[in-house]
Amino acid sequence: MVQRIEWKALKREIGKKSEVKQFRKKGYIPVEIYGKGHENAHAYIYWKDLADRPHGTFLIDLNIEGEEEPRVCILKDIQYNYLGDTPIHVDLYEVTFGVELDVEVPIELVGKPKGLEKGGLLEQHLHTLTVRTVPRKIPEKIEVDVSNLDIDDVLHVADIKIEEGIKIMNTPDEVVAVVILPEEEVETEEITEEVVEETNE
C-alpha cells in the first residue's frame, strides 16, 4: 500500500516575484497544485518537508492555509536551479479517489542473478514504470525478481507480474535488466577461441 504523508502549505499570490524571493530566503518553495476536476492552487511548502520525503511513490495530504480540507496529491515534478542542487519549484497533482491516473513508480530489482556466479554483471536499463490505477492501489515500488537471469538473459516489461487493478503503460518489449559478461572476459574468450582454431590448423 502506498505511503501517505502530511505537508503544511502557505497560500501564495500569483505575480509577486518579490514575495517569492522573500519566501525562498526563509526556506520555502513555490508549489503549483492542479488536477482533473480540481481548482488550481498556488502555495509554498517548507524545503525540509521536500528534503525529508520518503523514497518511492507516496500520497501527500496537503494542508493549505485557510482551506478546511487537505488536498490529496502526488509529487509530479521538481525543478532545480542551474546547478541542479537546489529545488526552486514543485508541481503537485491533486488526485480523485476512485478515478484512475498514470503515475511513475520505481523498480526495485530483488534477488541475485545466477549469471553473476559465472562472472556476469547485472545491468538495469529501466528504473521506473508508468502504471495506471486508482490512488488507493498505487504501489510504493515494484519489486522484480531477477534471480533466474543467466548470462545474456534479458528481462522485459512484459515479464513483470503485477497485481490486479494496476496496468503497466510502458511498451512490453522495453528492456528492464540484462546480465552480461564484462568486455574483458568476452575479449579473452575470443582470443582463446582464435588460438584454438590456429592450433587445430
Backbone as CSV, one residue per row, in Angstrom:
resi,resn,N_x,N_y,N_z,CA_x,CA_y,CA_z,C_x,C_y,C_z
1,MET,0.845,-1.201,0.000,0.000,0.000,0.000,0.880,1.250,0.000
2,VAL,0.459,2.253,-0.750,1.260,3.461,-0.892,1.337,4.237,0.425
3,GLN,2.511,4.828,0.674,2.680,5.657,1.866,1.855,6.942,1.740
4,ARG,1.464,7.478,2.878,0.707,8.731,2.894,1.318,9.645,3.949
5,ILE,1.726,10.841,3.527,2.374,11.778,4.435,1.596,13.093,4.464
6,GLU,1.965,13.971,5.386,1.261,15.246,5.530,2.234,16.413,5.388
7,TRP,1.860,17.373,4.560,2.621,18.609,4.411,1.709,19.797,4.719
8,LYS,2.290,20.819,5.339,1.569,22.070,5.539,2.041,23.070,4.496
9,ALA,1.125,23.899,4.025,1.469,24.860,2.975,0.857,26.227,3.267
10,LEU,1.560,27.262,2.814,1.065,28.631,2.927,0.513,29.075,1.581
11,LYS,-0.527,29.877,1.609,-1.098,30.388,0.364,-0.099,31.291,-0.350
12,ARG,-0.171,31.287,-1.692,0.728,32.127,-2.485,-0.079,32.906,-3.517
13,GLU,0.239,34.182,-3.631,-0.419,35.022,-4.631,0.420,35.067,-5.898
14,ILE,-0.256,34.965,-7.045,0.429,34.957,-8.334,0.893,36.367,-8.708
15,GLY,2.066,36.428,-9.352,2.544,37.701,-9.890,3.425,38.510,-8.964
16,LYS,3.683,38.012,-7.766,4.522,38.751,-6.822,5.907,38.103,-6.732
17,LYS,6.792,38.477,-7.665,8.131,37.893,-7.704,8.940,38.236,-6.457
18,SER,8.747,39.451,-5.950,9.489,39.855,-4.750,9.090,38.988,-3.559
19,GLU,7.809,38.618,-3.501,7.328,37.760,-2.413,7.967,36.379,-2.504
20,VAL,8.054,35.843,-3.735,8.658,34.521,-3.936,10.106,34.523,-3.452
21,LYS,10.847,35.584,-3.788,12.247,35.685,-3.361,12.354,35.708,-1.839
22,GLN,11.459,36.455,-1.208,11.483,36.553,0.253,11.199,35.200,0.904
23,PHE,10.213,34.488,0.359,9.863,33.188,0.929,10.964,32.156,0.693
24,ARG,11.622,32.241,-0.462,12.727,31.310,-0.727,13.851,31.518,0.285
25,LYS,14.115,32.774,0.637,15.155,33.069,1.624,14.801,32.488,2.990
26,LYS,13.503,32.345,3.250,13.044,31.793,4.530,12.953,30.261,4.503
27,GLY,13.292,29.669,3.351,13.285,28.207,3.269,12.027,27.604,2.673
28,TYR,11.244,28.417,1.962,10.018,27.910,1.345,10.197,27.768,-0.168
29,ILE,9.428,26.856,-0.750,9.487,26.591,-2.187,8.094,26.800,-2.781
30,PRO,7.971,27.559,-3.878,6.661,27.736,-4.512,6.154,26.436,-5.133
31,VAL,4.844,26.229,-5.017,4.221,24.992,-5.485,2.991,25.308,-6.324
32,GLU,2.832,24.550,-7.416,1.609,24.606,-8.215,0.840,23.315,-7.953
33,ILE,-0.457,23.441,-7.667,-1.302,22.269,-7.439,-2.393,22.261,-8.503
34,TYR,-2.511,21.153,-9.223,-3.518,21.051,-10.273,-3.967,19.599,-10.383
35,GLY,-5.075,19.385,-11.051,-5.585,18.030,-11.230,-6.934,18.063,-11.910
36,LYS,-7.251,17.018,-12.620,-8.505,16.941,-13.361,-9.694,17.041,-12.408
37,GLY,-10.562,18.012,-12.667,-11.747,18.185,-11.834,-11.508,18.986,-10.572
38,HIS,-10.290,19.530,-10.419,-9.963,20.309,-9.224,-9.534,21.719,-9.617
39,GLU,-9.789,22.652,-8.724,-9.368,24.031,-8.952,-7.869,24.162,-8.680
40,ASN,-7.170,24.816,-9.602,-5.731,25.016,-9.410,-5.464,25.863,-8.170
41,ALA,-4.327,25.612,-7.548,-3.955,26.375,-6.358,-2.461,26.676,-6.397
42,HIS,-2.061,27.709,-5.667,-0.663,28.133,-5.602,-0.293,28.275,-4.128
43,ALA,0.844,27.706,-3.767,1.203,27.704,-2.346,2.718,27.663,-2.176
44,TYR,3.129,27.649,-0.908,4.534,27.451,-0.542,4.614,26.247,0.393
45,ILE,5.616,25.399,0.181,5.899,24.330,1.142,7.284,24.570,1.725
46,TYR,7.535,23.999,2.888,8.831,24.172,3.531,9.831,23.206,2.902
47,TRP,11.037,23.679,2.616,12.026,22.869,1.894,12.352,21.567,2.621
48,LYS,12.300,21.583,3.965,12.670,20.391,4.729,11.665,19.263,4.513
49,ASP,10.388,19.617,4.326,9.392,18.584,4.043,9.724,17.871,2.738
50,LEU,10.137,18.649,1.748,10.516,18.059,0.462,11.775,17.213,0.607
51,ALA,12.754,17.735,1.343,14.018,17.016,1.525,13.824,15.707,2.292
52,ASP,12.861,15.690,3.210,12.632,14.507,4.049,11.584,13.560,3.471
53,ARG,11.186,13.787,2.231,10.152,12.934,1.637,10.624,11.481,1.571
54,PRO,9.695,10.529,1.648,10.087,9.115,1.599,10.542,8.706,0.205
55,HIS,11.269,7.594,0.154,11.657,7.030,-1.140,10.438,6.351,-1.762
56,GLY,10.454,6.216,-3.055,9.338,5.556,-3.720,8.177,6.502,-3.956
57,THR,7.030,5.930,-4.287,5.830,6.714,-4.572,5.030,6.901,-3.292
58,PHE,4.405,8.066,-3.141,3.650,8.348,-1.920,2.549,9.362,-2.215
59,LEU,1.544,9.384,-1.354,0.475,10.379,-1.418,0.738,11.454,-0.374
60,ILE,0.343,12.682,-0.702,0.552,13.820,0.197,-0.796,14.405,0.600
61,ASP,-1.046,14.490,1.899,-2.181,15.266,2.401,-1.683,16.696,2.570
62,LEU,-2.036,17.553,1.621,-1.533,18.925,1.617,-2.533,19.850,2.313
63,ASN,-2.147,20.337,3.470,-2.996,21.255,4.231,-2.602,22.693,3.907
64,ILE,-3.407,23.339,3.055,-3.114,24.711,2.656,-3.800,25.678,3.621
65,GLU,-3.049,26.646,4.056,-3.549,27.664,4.977,-4.882,28.242,4.480
66,GLY,-5.906,28.207,5.345,-7.200,28.783,5.000,-8.181,27.816,4.379
67,GLU,-7.731,26.613,3.997,-8.633,25.618,3.409,-9.028,24.595,4.470
68,GLU,-10.304,24.210,4.479,-10.813,23.320,5.520,-10.327,21.881,5.357
69,GLU,-10.281,21.397,4.118,-9.903,20.008,3.869,-8.552,19.930,3.155
70,PRO,-7.756,18.917,3.486,-6.476,18.754,2.779,-6.697,18.303,1.337
71,ARG,-5.793,18.682,0.468,-5.799,18.199,-0.914,-4.867,16.987,-0.974
72,VAL,-5.357,15.895,-1.524,-4.539,14.685,-1.631,-3.828,14.714,-2.982
73,CYS,-2.497,14.696,-2.943,-1.701,14.904,-4.157,-0.594,13.864,-4.295
74,ILE,-0.040,13.811,-5.505,1.209,13.084,-5.738,2.243,14.096,-6.225
75,LEU,3.500,13.791,-5.974,4.592,14.655,-6.432,4.783,14.428,-7.927
76,LYS,4.569,15.474,-8.713,4.619,15.345,-10.170,5.969,15.755,-10.746
77,ASP,6.521,16.862,-10.240,7.776,17.345,-10.819,8.490,18.276,-9.841
78,ILE,9.821,18.245,-9.899,10.655,19.169,-9.118,11.592,19.875,-10.084
79,GLN,11.591,21.196,-10.059,12.522,21.973,-10.877,13.674,22.450,-9.991
80,TYR,14.892,22.364,-10.544,16.084,22.744,-9.786,16.751,23.971,-10.406
81,ASN,17.646,24.577,-9.644,18.406,25.718,-10.160,19.395,25.244,-11.227
82,TYR,20.122,26.177,-11.824,21.008,25.828,-12.941,22.135,24.883,-12.530
83,LEU,22.455,24.837,-11.245,23.485,23.909,-10.764,22.914,22.513,-10.515
84,GLY,21.592,22.441,-10.441,20.941,21.152,-10.241,20.957,20.644,-8.816
85,ASP,21.252,21.523,-7.851,21.355,21.053,-6.468,20.343,21.689,-5.511
86,THR,19.555,22.653,-6.005,18.586,23.330,-5.138,17.210,23.354,-5.803
87,PRO,16.181,22.772,-5.162,14.835,22.823,-5.747,14.279,24.242,-5.692
88,ILE,13.709,24.699,-6.808,13.178,26.066,-6.855,11.678,26.098,-7.145
89,HIS,11.108,24.959,-7.560,9.677,24.927,-7.855,9.197,23.478,-7.851
90,VAL,7.956,23.277,-7.406,7.392,21.928,-7.312,5.996,21.907,-7.926
91,ASP,5.700,20.839,-8.661,4.355,20.603,-9.186,3.737,19.426,-8.437
92,LEU,2.516,19.613,-7.953,1.763,18.539,-7.308,0.493,18.284,-8.108
93,TYR,0.150,17.005,-8.263,-1.074,16.644,-8.979,-2.107,16.176,-7.966
94,GLU,-3.251,16.860,-7.929,-4.304,16.502,-6.982,-5.126,15.342,-7.537
95,VAL,-5.245,14.288,-6.756,-5.929,13.078,-7.219,-7.389,13.081,-6.783
96,THR,-8.155,12.196,-7.415,-9.541,11.954,-7.027,-9.673,10.467,-6.727
97,PHE,-10.073,10.122,-5.525,-10.184,8.713,-5.157,-11.249,8.030,-6.010
98,GLY,-10.894,6.855,-6.519,-11.797,6.111,-7.386,-11.583,6.390,-8.859
99,VAL,-10.780,7.410,-9.173,-10.501,7.767,-10.571,-9.059,7.392,-10.902
100,GLU,-8.875,6.652,-11.998,-7.538,6.208,-12.387,-6.656,7.375,-12.814
101,LEU,-5.358,7.200,-12.597,-4.371,8.167,-13.060,-3.095,7.425,-13.402
102,ASP,-2.251,8.055,-14.216,-0.946,7.493,-14.558,0.097,8.055,-13.605
103,VAL,0.949,7.185,-13.090,1.954,7.616,-12.124,3.238,6.814,-12.318
104,GLU,4.378,7.483,-12.086,5.681,6.829,-12.180,5.990,6.113,-10.863
105,VAL,6.365,4.842,-10.970,6.680,4.043,-9.783,8.075,3.435,-9.957
106,PRO,8.937,3.542,-8.945,10.295,2.994,-9.073,10.313,1.467,-9.117
107,ILE,11.275,0.937,-9.869,11.502,-0.509,-9.949,12.629,-0.876,-8.990
108,GLU,12.414,-1.915,-8.199,13.468,-2.417,-7.316,13.775,-3.863,-7.700
109,LEU,15.005,-4.105,-8.145,15.416,-5.461,-8.510,15.764,-6.234,-7.245
110,VAL,15.220,-7.440,-7.124,15.488,-8.266,-5.941,16.034,-9.620,-6.381
111,GLY,16.859,-10.207,-5.522,17.455,-11.496,-5.827,18.813,-11.344,-6.495
112,LYS,19.597,-12.409,-6.446,20.924,-12.425,-7.069,20.872,-13.273,-8.333
113,PRO,21.071,-12.661,-9.501,21.028,-13.427,-10.750,22.051,-14.565,-10.744
114,LYS,21.643,-15.742,-11.235,22.573,-16.875,-11.244,23.742,-16.638,-12.193
115,GLY,23.567,-15.726,-13.140,24.650,-15.404,-14.060,25.822,-14.708,-13.395
116,LEU,25.596,-14.121,-12.210,26.679,-13.440,-11.501,27.733,-14.427,-11.022
117,GLU,27.306,-15.655,-10.723,28.251,-16.676,-10.266,29.168,-17.133,-11.397
118,LYS,28.791,-16.796,-12.634,29.605,-17.165,-13.797,30.411,-15.971,-14.305
119,GLY,30.471,-14.918,-13.482,31.249,-13.740,-13.858,30.456,-12.657,-14.554
120,GLY,29.147,-12.812,-14.620,28.316,-11.832,-15.304,28.065,-10.581,-14.471
121,LEU,27.577,-9.547,-15.142,27.212,-8.291,-14.489,25.739,-7.998,-14.758
122,LEU,25.049,-7.530,-13.730,23.647,-7.156,-13.879,23.554,-5.683,-14.252
123,GLU,22.885,-5.385,-15.363,22.670,-4.000,-15.786,21.176,-3.697,-15.746
124,GLN,20.809,-2.613,-15.053,19.412,-2.191,-15.007,19.211,-1.055,-16.001
125,HIS,18.357,-1.274,-16.991,18.129,-0.285,-18.043,16.924,0.607,-17.753
126,LEU,15.953,0.068,-17.030,14.729,0.820,-16.739,14.565,0.917,-15.226
127,HIS,14.405,2.139,-14.729,14.356,2.346,-13.276,12.964,2.707,-12.757
128,THR,12.055,3.076,-13.650,10.679,3.368,-13.238,9.703,2.789,-14.253
129,LEU,8.495,2.531,-13.791,7.403,2.107,-14.663,6.272,3.122,-14.560
130,THR,5.593,3.352,-15.667,4.376,4.157,-15.638,3.202,3.199,-15.488
131,VAL,2.441,3.369,-14.410,1.291,2.494,-14.185,0.015,3.322,-14.133
132,ARG,-1.092,2.676,-14.483,-2.405,3.322,-14.421,-3.261,2.576,-13.406
133,THR,-3.731,3.313,-12.407,-4.535,2.698,-11.361,-5.241,3.784,-10.554
134,VAL,-6.062,3.368,-9.610,-6.719,4.326,-8.716,-5.754,4.667,-7.579
135,PRO,-5.912,5.835,-6.947,-4.954,6.267,-5.918,-4.690,5.259,-4.813
136,ARG,-5.718,4.575,-4.336,-5.525,3.670,-3.198,-4.691,2.443,-3.561
137,LYS,-4.541,2.156,-4.864,-3.780,0.982,-5.283,-2.405,1.330,-5.839
138,ILE,-2.025,2.605,-5.765,-0.698,2.987,-6.261,0.374,2.269,-5.439
139,PRO,1.248,1.500,-6.085,2.305,0.825,-5.319,3.430,1.789,-4.955
140,GLU,4.012,1.578,-3.792,5.152,2.397,-3.363,6.353,2.137,-4.264
141,LYS,6.504,0.875,-4.670,7.565,0.456,-5.583,7.130,-0.861,-6.213
142,ILE,7.820,-1.266,-7.266,7.527,-2.537,-7.916,8.771,-3.409,-7.827
143,GLU,8.662,-4.501,-7.081,9.788,-5.417,-6.923,9.801,-6.417,-8.078
144,VAL,10.975,-6.595,-8.665,11.128,-7.506,-9.797,12.224,-8.514,-9.464
145,ASP,11.870,-9.794,-9.474,12.817,-10.857,-9.139,13.720,-11.151,-10.339
146,VAL,15.031,-11.027,-10.136,15.987,-11.268,-11.224,16.874,-12.482,-10.936
147,SER,16.507,-13.282,-9.941,17.370,-14.390,-9.515,17.551,-15.462,-10.585
148,ASN,16.627,-15.566,-11.540,16.739,-16.599,-12.577,17.493,-16.135,-13.818
149,LEU,17.951,-14.893,-13.826,18.656,-14.389,-15.006,20.055,-14.986,-15.114
150,ASP,20.339,-15.565,-16.275,21.660,-16.130,-16.552,22.395,-15.198,-17.517
151,ILE,23.605,-15.570,-17.918,24.371,-14.772,-18.870,23.553,-14.569,-20.153
152,ASP,23.468,-13.327,-20.607,22.751,-12.933,-21.828,21.229,-13.003,-21.709
153,ASP,20.713,-13.296,-20.522,19.260,-13.268,-20.335,18.790,-11.821,-20.220
154,VAL,17.628,-11.553,-20.800,17.069,-10.199,-20.796,15.680,-10.228,-20.160
155,LEU,15.440,-9.296,-19.256,14.125,-9.158,-18.631,13.409,-7.973,-19.271
156,HIS,12.226,-8.227,-19.825,11.438,-7.181,-20.481,10.264,-6.758,-19.597
157,VAL,9.673,-5.630,-19.939,8.491,-5.148,-19.218,7.394,-6.208,-19.235
158,ALA,7.261,-6.911,-20.350,6.222,-7.940,-20.484,6.390,-9.070,-19.469
159,ASP,7.600,-9.236,-18.923,7.862,-10.320,-17.966,7.443,-9.958,-16.542
160,ILE,7.111,-8.701,-16.305,6.782,-8.247,-14.948,5.337,-8.593,-14.605
161,LYS,5.163,-9.254,-13.481,3.831,-9.593,-12.984,3.414,-8.543,-11.960
162,ILE,2.182,-8.076,-12.080,1.709,-7.023,-11.188,0.287,-7.341,-10.756
163,GLU,-0.106,-6.822,-9.598,-1.405,-7.198,-9.049,-2.565,-6.656,-9.879
164,GLU,-3.694,-7.299,-9.719,-4.895,-6.927,-10.464,-5.316,-5.497,-10.115
165,GLY,-5.780,-4.778,-11.118,-6.215,-3.403,-10.900,-5.147,-2.378,-11.208
166,ILE,-3.950,-2.862,-11.570,-2.847,-1.973,-11.947,-2.393,-2.350,-13.351
167,LYS,-2.333,-1.378,-14.239,-1.928,-1.633,-15.623,-0.610,-0.932,-15.922
168,ILE,0.343,-1.682,-16.464,1.628,-1.098,-16.861,1.467,-0.456,-18.233
169,MET,1.870,0.815,-18.351,1.673,1.568,-19.584,2.901,1.556,-20.497
170,ASN,4.024,1.063,-19.995,5.237,1.009,-20.820,5.077,0.006,-21.961
171,THR,5.903,0.166,-22.994,5.927,-0.781,-24.103,6.415,-2.139,-23.600
172,PRO,5.705,-3.231,-23.926,6.063,-4.554,-23.399,7.489,-5.002,-23.701
173,ASP,8.056,-4.561,-24.845,9.396,-5.039,-25.207,10.525,-4.164,-24.654
174,GLU,10.188,-3.177,-23.821,11.241,-2.375,-23.185,12.093,-3.258,-22.283
175,VAL,13.408,-3.052,-22.329,14.335,-3.848,-21.523,14.427,-3.267,-20.113
176,VAL,14.202,-4.123,-19.127,14.302,-3.710,-17.726,15.705,-3.994,-17.197
177,ALA,16.185,-5.209,-17.437,17.506,-5.599,-16.933,18.082,-6.704,-17.807
178,VAL,19.409,-6.824,-17.775,20.105,-7.850,-18.551,21.370,-8.253,-17.801
179,VAL,21.755,-9.510,-17.948,23.018,-9.982,-17.370,24.005,-10.176,-18.513
180,ILE,25.142,-9.496,-18.429,26.139,-9.552,-19.496,27.488,-9.996,-18.944
181,LEU,28.359,-10.414,-19.856,29.747,-10.687,-19.481,30.552,-9.408,-19.636
182,PRO,31.472,-9.123,-18.712,32.330,-7.942,-18.873,33.099,-8.027,-20.183
183,GLU,33.386,-6.877,-20.796,34.072,-6.844,-22.092,35.404,-7.570,-22.055
184,GLU,36.146,-7.447,-20.961,37.459,-8.089,-20.858,37.334,-9.600,-20.990
185,GLU,36.303,-10.168,-20.343,36.122,-11.611,-20.396,35.708,-12.053,-21.785
186,VAL,34.867,-11.242,-22.447,34.442,-11.568,-23.801,35.642,-11.571,-24.735
187,GLU,36.514,-10.536,-24.597,37.706,-10.450,-25.436,38.636,-11.634,-25.185
188,THR,38.783,-12.035,-23.913,39.636,-13.170,-23.561,39.114,-14.451,-24.196
189,GLU,37.786,-14.630,-24.155,37.189,-15.820,-24.756,37.428,-15.847,-26.256
190,GLU,37.301,-14.672,-26.910,37.503,-14.603,-28.359,38.944,-14.937,-28.722
191,ILE,39.901,-14.414,-27.932,41.320,-14.688,-28.187,41.607,-16.173,-28.013
192,THR,41.034,-16.772,-26.961,41.231,-18.199,-26.697,40.707,-19.038,-27.851
193,GLU,39.537,-18.661,-28.369,38.953,-19.391,-29.496,39.838,-19.286,-30.732
194,GLU,40.410,-18.086,-30.962,41.284,-17.888,-32.119,42.538,-18.756,-32.004
195,VAL,43.109,-18.820,-30.785,44.313,-19.622,-30.556,44.018,-21.093,-30.803
196,VAL,42.866,-21.554,-30.329,42.469,-22.954,-30.509,42.319,-23.272,-31.989
197,GLU,41.693,-22.346,-32.740,41.494,-22.555,-34.174,42.829,-22.628,-34.905
198,GLU,43.767,-21.712,-34.544,45.077,-21.703,-35.192,45.850,-22.983,-34.880
199,THR,45.726,-23.471,-33.654,46.413,-24.695,-33.236,45.889,-25.894,-34.022
200,ASN,44.584,-25.926,-34.211,43.964,-27.032,-34.948,44.374,-27.033,-36.410
201,GLU,44.654,-25.819,-36.940,45.075,-25.734,-38.340,46.492,-26.290,-38.498
